[in-house]
C-alpha cells in the first residue's frame, strides 16, 4: 500500500523555499577552523546538542527548537590530557567516554551529563595498566544504547574488552582472551554487542590461509555472569566469503549474519547467504542462494546469457526482521586511483597529481525468511560520483521505523542538489520521493554521518567551506 504524506518545508533564515513532502530546519553556521573533530550528541528535551573537540578544550553547543544557537558550555573532563573515545546518548543524558594517563597507567573513564551539560556522574570503566604503546581503542554500542563495549587488540593477538552499563554507570565485566592462530594484520574481527551485555567475537580467517580447509568462522561468546568464554564456529562449507555483516537479533536472541559468497573467483560474488547462531546453545545454521537473474541484469544494466554473479558490491546494512529473518542492504561502489599530468605553465610543469574517483551507485535489498528461504530481491537505482572526498557525501542513510525502511541520499554530489529517498516496505515494494532541494542554500549534507533521534526525526551535518551546519529533517 502506498502512503502519501504532505508536510511543508521551513528553513531558518530562508523566507522562500520549494515545497516538498517533509520539514527541514537548518542551524546557524559554526566555524570549524579550530576543531579537530565534532559529534552530534542528539536531541535531549527540546534542544539539539553538538560536541566539539577543540584539542585543548571541549564544548557543547546547543540549538533551540528553531535550530538557532542558544548556548555554549565548556566541558571539563576530570583528568589531564584526555582523549575522547566517543559519546553515547540516552533519553535524558549523554555520556562521554575518554582515556587518560596517570603515573604511567592508562585509564578509561565515563562522565554523564544532563541536557544542560551539567555533570551528573562519573565512573572508572577500566585500567589498561602500563602499556608501552597507546592502543587503538574501539567503542561499540548495543541497539538500545544501554551497553557500551570498549576493546583493543594487545600485541596483535590478545583481545581485551570492557562491557559498560550506561544506565547504571558501572562496568559489567572485563575479559582478556586470545583466539587460536589469530593474526590481527591478516584476519578480520567482527564484534557484536547485545542489549543484555553479551559480546560475540567472530574471527574471519584470511582466505588464502584456509582455502584448502573447511571455511568457517570462529565465534567466541562472553557475557554477564559467565566465568569463561564459550567457543563455537559457523561453517561456510565449500564456499568463501566475498563480503559479510554480523548483527544481533535481540528479539529472538540469536547472532545473525548476511553475506555474499564466491566459489572460484574472489572478485565476483555468486550469491548470498544467511547464517544464524542461537545464544544459548551456540548451534548454527547457514543457507545459501544464488542471485536471481533479474537482480544481476538490473545491476549490470544489460541482458545476460549466463548468470556469473556481481562485482564491486558491498553490504551496507543488515536489518533484523522481527520474525527472525533478515534484510541485506547492498550497494554498488568502486573507486579508481588515477595520476594526471599537470598541464599548467609553471615551475611545476612535468609533475603529476593523483586523483581518486568515487562511485556509489545502485542499492539492492535481499529479504530472507527465518527458515532460510529467499523472500524477495529488489533494486533501487541511484548514481553518485565524486572526486577526492573519500565518498563523504555519497551512499545513503538508513532511517528505520515500525512501518518501513527509508533510504535517504544525495541525488548528485555537488553543492546544488536534490535529496531523495526510497521508502521500502515489508513485501519488497518501494516508492521514490524527492525530499528537498539545496539550491542556493550552501548545504552539503553528509548522510553517512547522520543520526536518527526519533521515529520521525533525524539530524544531518553539512560542511561547506569550513563551516558546519546541522539540519533537522522531520519525515
N, C-alpha and C positions, 0 to 999 in steps of 0.2 A: 504493500500500500504506500502510495506517495503522500507525504505530508508537506503541505506548503505553509510556510510561516512568513508573516510580514511584520517587520520591525522598521525602525528608522535609524539613520546614521546621525551621530553627534560627535563632532571633533572640536576639542578645545582650541580656541583662538582662530578657528576657521569658520566664518559665517556661512559659506555656501559649500556644500559637499554633495556629490552624487548620491542618489538614493539606492541602497541595496537592501538586503534582507536581514542584516544584523546591525548591532550598535557598537561603535568603536569610540573610545576616548583615549586621547594621547597626552602624555605628560609634558611638562616643561623640559627644555633641553638641559643636560648636565655635561660639563666638560670632562673629558677622560684623560687629560694630559698627565695628571699626577697619579692616576690609578694604575696599579699593576694587575688589578682584577676586580670583578664585581659578581654578585649573585643575587638574583631575585629571591627574596625571602618568601613572598606571597602576600596574601591578604589576611589581616587579623582585624576583626571588627569591621569598621568602615574604611580602614586605611590600607594602602599598598605599601609594603616596606622593601627597601633595596639595601643590600650590604655592599659597602665599598672598602676595598683593601688598598690603602694608600702607602703601603710599605712600612712607614713609621707609625701611622695612626690607622684606626679603623672607625668607620662611620656607618650609621644607619640613617638613610634618607626616607622620609615618609611623604606620601601623596594622599590628598583628601579624596572625597568621592568624585570630584571633577578632575582628578589626576593632576592637580596643581600642587606644587611643593608646599608642605605645611610645616615641617620642622626637620632639623638635622641634629643628631646626637652622636657624640664620640663614645665609642665603646672601649672600656678599659679591661683588657684581659688580665687575669690576676698574676701572671708570671712574665718575666722579662723575655724579650726576643721571641715571641710566639709565632708559630707558623700555622695559619688556619688551614684545616683539612676539608671542612665542609660545614654546611648548615642544614639542620632538619627542622621542619615546621610542623607543629601540631595545631589544633583548632584555635587555641588562645595564647600560644607561646612559640618561641623559636629557640633553638639550641645551637651554639657554636662549638664545634669540636676543633681542638688545636693541640699542637705538641710544643714542648719547650725543653730546654736542658737546664739541669740544676746540679752542680757539683759533679759533672761528668755523666749523669744519668738522664736518659730521655724519658719524659712522661707524656701521657696522653690525657687531656682533661676535657670536660664538658661544662659549659656555662649556659644556663637557661634564662631567658628574658621574656618579659611580658610584651604586650603590643605597644607599649610606650618606651620600649628598650630599657626598662628597669631590671636590674639583676634580681632574679628570684632564687636561684640555687646554683651550686657548683659541685662537681664531683670528679674524683680521680677515676679515669677509665682503666688505666693500667700503666705499668712501668716496663720499659723496654730494656732496662739495665744499661750498662756502659758499653754500648756498641761503638766500634771504631769508626764505622761509616754510618751516616744517617740513612735509614732505609726509606724506600719509596712506599709510603703508606697509602692504602686504598680504602675507600669508605663506600658501603652499600647500605641501602635502606630496604626494609620489608615493604610489602604493598601498602599496608596501613600506616606506615612510617613510625610504628611504635618501637621497632627494634632496629638497631644500628650495628652493622658489622664493620670493624676496622681490622685490617690484616696486612701482613707483609711477608715476603719470602726471604728468609735469612740464609746467607751463604749459598744462594742459588738452589737450595734443595729443601729447606725446612720451612713449613708454613706456621706462622704464629698468628693466632686470631683472638679477637675480643668481641663478645656479644654484649651490647649495652641496651638496657631497657630505658627508653627515653621518657616514658610516662613516670616511672618510679625513680628515675635518675640514679640507677645503680647498674653495675656490671653483673650480668647473669652468669657468665662463665668466661674463662680464658683457657686456651689449649694450644699445645705445640705438637705437630706430627710431621712425619717425613714419608711421603709416598715412595714406594719402592721404585727404583730405577727412574726417578723423576729428574728431568733436565729442564730447568726453567728457561734457558735460552732457546730450546727447541720445541718443547711441549706446550700445549695450550691449557690454561687453567680456567675453569668455569666455577664461579662462586654464586650460590643461590641461597637466599635467606627466607625463612617462613615467618608468618606473623607471630608464631609461638616462640621464636628464637632458635629454631633449628638451622644448622648450616649443612648444606650439601656441597661438597667439593668434588668436582668432576675433572679428572685428568684425561686429556685427549693427547695420546702419544703422537709424535711426529710420524707422518705416513711412511717414510722410507725406512724407519726403524722397525716397523711392524708389518710390512707389506707381505711377508711370507708367513704371517701368523693370522690367527682368527682375530679380526679387528674388533676391539671392544673399548669401552670407556670404563675407567676405574672410578668408583663412586665411594666417597667417604662421608659418613653421616655422624654428626655430633650435635647434642642439644641439651637443654636444661635437664638436670637430674641424672645425666649419663656420666659414668666414670671412665669409660673407654670408648674409643671410636669404633663404629661399625663399618665394615668394608664389604662392598659388593661390586658388581660390574653389569654393564649393559652391552650385549653382543650385537655387533653390526653384521655378523655372519661373514659373507664373502664380499660385502660392499665397502667402499671407502667414502669418507666424508668430504664433500665439496664445500659446504657451509653448514653451520649449526647454531642453534639458540636454545638455551635452557631457561625454564621458568618454574615457579612452584604454584601448584593448584591448592590454595588454602581452603577451598570449599570441599574438595574431595580428598585432601590430604595425600597428595602424590607429587613427585617430581616429574615434570613433563619436558619433552624436547621435540623440536621440529627441525628438520634439516633437509638438505639436498645431498644426494649421493652420486657417485660415479663408479664405473666398473673398471675401465681401462685408461681413459683419457682424463687426467686430473684438471684439464682446462674446460671441461664440458660436463655440466650436471645432466644426468639422465632421468632423474625422478626425485621424489620427495619421500620422507619417512616421518613417522610419528612414534616416539618412544615414551613410555611411562613406567614409573617405579613407585610401588607402594611404600609409604613412610614406615609402616610397622614391620613388614616382612622383608622389605628391600627386594622383593620379587619384581621382575621387569618383563615387559613385552615390547616388541618392535614390529611395525607394519610398514611395508614398502609399496610404493605405487609409481608407475611411470607417468610422466607429464602427458596430459591429453594433447592430441594433435592440434586442436583449436587453440590451446594455450601457446604452444610453440609457434604456430603460424601467426597468431596475433602479435606476439612479441617480436618475431623476426620480420613481420610485415610482408610476407610472401608465402605463396603456396609451397609446401614441401612434398617431396616424393617419399622421403623416409624420415621418420622422427629420430633425429640424432641428439636431441637434447638442447640445452641452452648454455650460452657462455655469458660471462660478465654480468652475473646476477648475484645478489646477496640478500640475506634475511635481515629485515629492519626491525620487525616486532614479532612477538609470539603472544597472541591473545588467548587466555584460558576461557573456554566455554563453561557455563555453569553445570552442564551435564557431564563434564569430564573430558570432552573433546577439546580441540584447539583450532585456531585460525592462524596460519602462517601468512605474514605480510612480507613480500619480497619486492625488490626494486632492481631495475637495470641501472648499473652505474659503472663508469670506467673513467680513467684519467690517462692522458697522454703527455709525456715529457718531451719537449722539443727544444732544440737550440736554434736561435735565429741570428742571422748576421746583422750587425749594426750598419745601417745604411746612411747614417748622418755623416756630415763632413766636420770632423773634429779630431782632437788628438786621440780619440778612442776608436777611430776608423780601423777596421780589420778585426775588431773584437766581436765576440758573440755573447748573447744573453740567453738564459734559459727561460722557458715558458711552460707552464703546466695547464692543460685544458681539462676541465672537469665536466662530465656529462652525468646527469641524473634524469633518467627517462621513465618509462612506464612502470607503474606499480601493479603488482598482481597479488591476489588473495587466494589461499587454498584452505578450505574448511574440511576438517576430518572428524568423523564421529568418534565417540569414546570406544566403540567396538574396533576401531582401526580402519573402518571402511571410508573411502573418499566420499565427501558430501558434495562439494562443488568447487570449481575453479573459475576465476574471473579476472579480467584485465581492466585497469583504469589508466587511460592514456594521459601522459604529460610529456613535456620535453623541456629540459633545463640545461643551459650551457653557461659556464663561467670560466674565468681565467685567473690563475694565481690568487685564489681566495680560499683554498682548501675546501671548497664546497660549502662555506659557512651559511650561505643564503639559499642553498638548494635542499633537495629532498622534501620532507613533509613533517608535520606534527600530528600525532595520533591523539585525537580527543575522544574520550570514552564516556558514554552514559548508558543507562539500562536499555535504551531502545535501539541504539545503533552505534557504529563507529564513524567518526568524521576525520577524514584525512585532509589537512589544510596545507596549502603550499603556494609559493610564488609561481605565477604562470611563466614569467621570464625573470632572469637575474639581471635586473637593471633598475635604475632609480625610479623611473615612472613605469608602473607595473600594475597588473591586476592580480589580486589574490583570489584563489578559487578553492573549492572543497569538493570532495566526493563523500556522499553520505551512503554508507554501506550497511545494509540490514541483514538479518539472520538467514535469509534464503539466497544470498549472493547477489541480489539486485542492488542497484545504486542509482543515485541522482548526482549530477554535477551542477554546482551552483557557483555563481560569481558572488563574492563576499564584499569586496571593496576595491577601490582604486587608489593608488598612491600618487597619482598625477598632481604635481605642484605641491606635494606635502613634505618633501625631504625625508621620506621614510625608506629605510632599507631593513626590512623585517627578517629577523633570524629565527625562523620557525623551529629549527633544530634545538634551540636553546629556550623555547617557550615552556611554561608550566601551566597545568590545569589547576585552578583553585576552587572550582565548584562544578556541579553537573552542567552549568551553563556559562561559565566564565573561564577565560584564560588570559595570561599575561605574556607578552612577546617583547623582547628587546629589539631596538632599532639603533644601528650605528651608522653614522654618516658624517664624514669629515671631522672625526674626533669628538663628536657629540653623541650622547646617549639619550634616548627617549624610551619610555615604557608605554606600550599600547595595551589597553584593556579591551578585550574583544568579548562581547556578550552574544552567544549564539542562540 
